Amino acid sequence: MIIVDDIRKSFGEVEVLRGVSLRVERGEVVSIVGASGAGKSTLLQIMGTLMQPDSGVIEIDGMRPQQMNDRQLSAFRNGSIGFVFQFHHLLPEFDARENVMIPALIGGMSRREADRRARELLSTVGLADRMNHKPSALSGGEQQRVAIARALVNSPAVVLADEPSGNLDSATRDDIHALFFSLRERFGQTFVIVTHDETLAATADRKIVMSDGKII
């Protein structure tokens, strides 16, 4: 599903990624761990096409984003990659259903189908009775479930998650972890998760450890 080959990235004189290579299989749940500054989030942003590497090759679901122009890249990112961040970034003026619908509408899905898809996913993540609530009326865990549903609405090739449970209490965190694996079983979804949470990291199919810009 994902091929990363000899990726390098520097910011000024600081080399953040130093020849990173990895493979992620379809339907795999992979965790990436390491101390702060190890390069985990930079790697995830490059995998998500939010940042360009200085050198090296990225391939996602058979496509090479580095060969795309800006318009193609935006469409590819919206349709093939789902994002879940520590802070959910929901739009406060829209309810949960509308927040989930937005990427689908941007991708050209009809409003009727986007609405159907949003309702289905919100039910899947346990929010069937909360989909008409705005983010301010939802708990932190509920908001993160909306963000996960939003990440899945376009049936992406992969979901990239950066500290997805880092802002949640322990009980809610466990629920979110269980949800990832439930979604993998139901949809065959591929997940790459950057985390400091050793429990989540240990339950992944594979744990990748980074240090000083390299996989160790």
N, C-alpha and C positions, 0 to 999 in steps of 0.2 A: 504493500500500500504506500509506504514512504521509503525513499532511498535518499540518504544524506551522505555525500561523498566529499571528504576533505574540505569541510567548510572552515573558512577563516574570516574573522571580523575584528577590526581594531577601531578604537575611538581615540583619535590623536595618536599618542605614542603607546597607549595601553592596548595590548593584544588580548581581547576578551575570549575569542574562540581560536584555538590553535590546532587546526586540522582535525575537526570532529567528523566522524563517519558512523552511521548506524543504519539499521534496517528495522522497519516496523511492519509486521504482517497484518493482513486483513483480519479484523475481528479481535485483535490483540489489545489488551489493556496494559500499557507500559507506563511506569513511573520514572521520573527523572529527579534525582535527589543530589544534594551537595550543599556545602556552606554558601552563605551569601557571597556574591561576587564570583561564583564558580563558572558563570556563563549560562545557567539554566534558562532564564527568561529570555536572554538574547537568542539562544538557540531556538526556543519555542516561537519567538516572533519571526525569525527567519523561516522556520518551517511553515508558519502561517502566512507568509508573503507580506507581512507588515513591515519588514526590514530586508534590505538586500545584503547578501554577504559580499565581502571583498573578493573572494574567490571560492571555487568549489561548485558543486552541482546539487540541486534539489530536484527530486522527482516525486510527484504525488499522484497516485492513481494513474500512472502512465503518462502524466503530463509534466512538462518542464516550465514552471512559471517564469523563469528567467528569460525565456524566449518570447514572452507575451508583451504586447504594448499595454499602456495603462488601462485602457478600456477593457481589453481582454482579461487583464489581471484582476480588475475589480469584479467582473462577472464570475471569474473562476473562484475567487475568494468567497464571494457571497453564496455560490452554489455548491462548492466542494469542501469548504472548511467551516466548521462550527467552532465558536469561541465561547469559553466560560472563564471569567476572571474572578479574582477574589472579591472585587466590588462589582456588583451585577450590572451596573450601567443601564438600568431600565429607564425608559422615558416617563417622567412622573405624570405627565398630562394624559397618558393612555392607560387603560386597564390592562390586566394580565393578558387577556386574549388578543388585544390589539398589539401589545408589545411583541407577542409571538408571531403575529401575522406580518409584521413590517418587513423582515428579510424576504419572505415569500412574495410579497407585493413588489418589492424592489426587483426581484428576480423574474417578474413577469407572470406569476401565478394569478389566476383569476381571484377576485375577492371571495367568491363563493367557496372555491377550493381552499384558499388560504384560511378562511374561517373554519371550514371542516377540519383541516389539518391541525389548526391551533387548538380546537376543542378536543380533538383526539389526543394530542400530546399532553395537554394540561390534565386530562383525565388519567393518562398513563403515569404522570409524575405525582398523582394524588391531589390535584387541585381542581377537581370537577366542580366543587362548590365555591371556588374562590376566583374563578376566571373573570368575573366582572368587577373585581376589586382593583383599585389603583395601588401602585407600589407602597404608598404611605399607609395603606390599611393592611399590609401584609407583614408577617414576621420576616426576620432575616433569612431563615431557612426557606420560607415560602418564596421569597424574592429570588433566591438562588435556584429554586426549582423552575420558576418562570424562565430564568436565564438559560437553564439547561434545555427546556422545551424550545425556546427560541433558537438555540444552537442546532437543534435537530430538525427544524421545520422544513429545510430544503433537502433533507436526506443526504447530508454531507458525506464525503468519503471518510473524513476523520474529524473528530472533535478534539481540539487542543484546549487544555484547561490549565490555568496558571494560579496555583494556590486556591483552588475552588472552595475549600472548606476552611481557609485560614481565618475567616472573620466570623466563624460560627461557634456556638457552644458545643461541648463534647457530644451530647445526645443528638443534636441536629447534624453534626459532622458525621456521625456514624450512619445516620439515615441517608445523607447525600452519598457517602461511599457505597452503601448498599444499592442505591439507585443507579450508579454508574454500571455496576455489574448486572443489574436487572435489565438495563437498556441494552447492554451487550448481548445478553441471552435472547432478548426479544427481537432486536433489530440487526444483530451481528455487527454492532457499531464498533469502530476502532477508536480508542482513546489514547492520547498521550497527555500525561498529567505531571506537571511540575509541582512538587510539594515538599514541605518540611515535615509533613505528618508521617512518621515512621509506620504507623498502623496502616494507613492507606498504601504507602509505598510497598510494604511487605505483602499485602494482599493482591497486588498487581501480578499479572502473568510474568512480568520481568521487571527488575529494578535496575536502572542505569545510574551509575554514580559518577558525578562530575567533580573535578577539582582543577583549579587554575586553568580553565578553558579547555580541558581535555576530558575524555571519558576514561575512567580508570577501572 
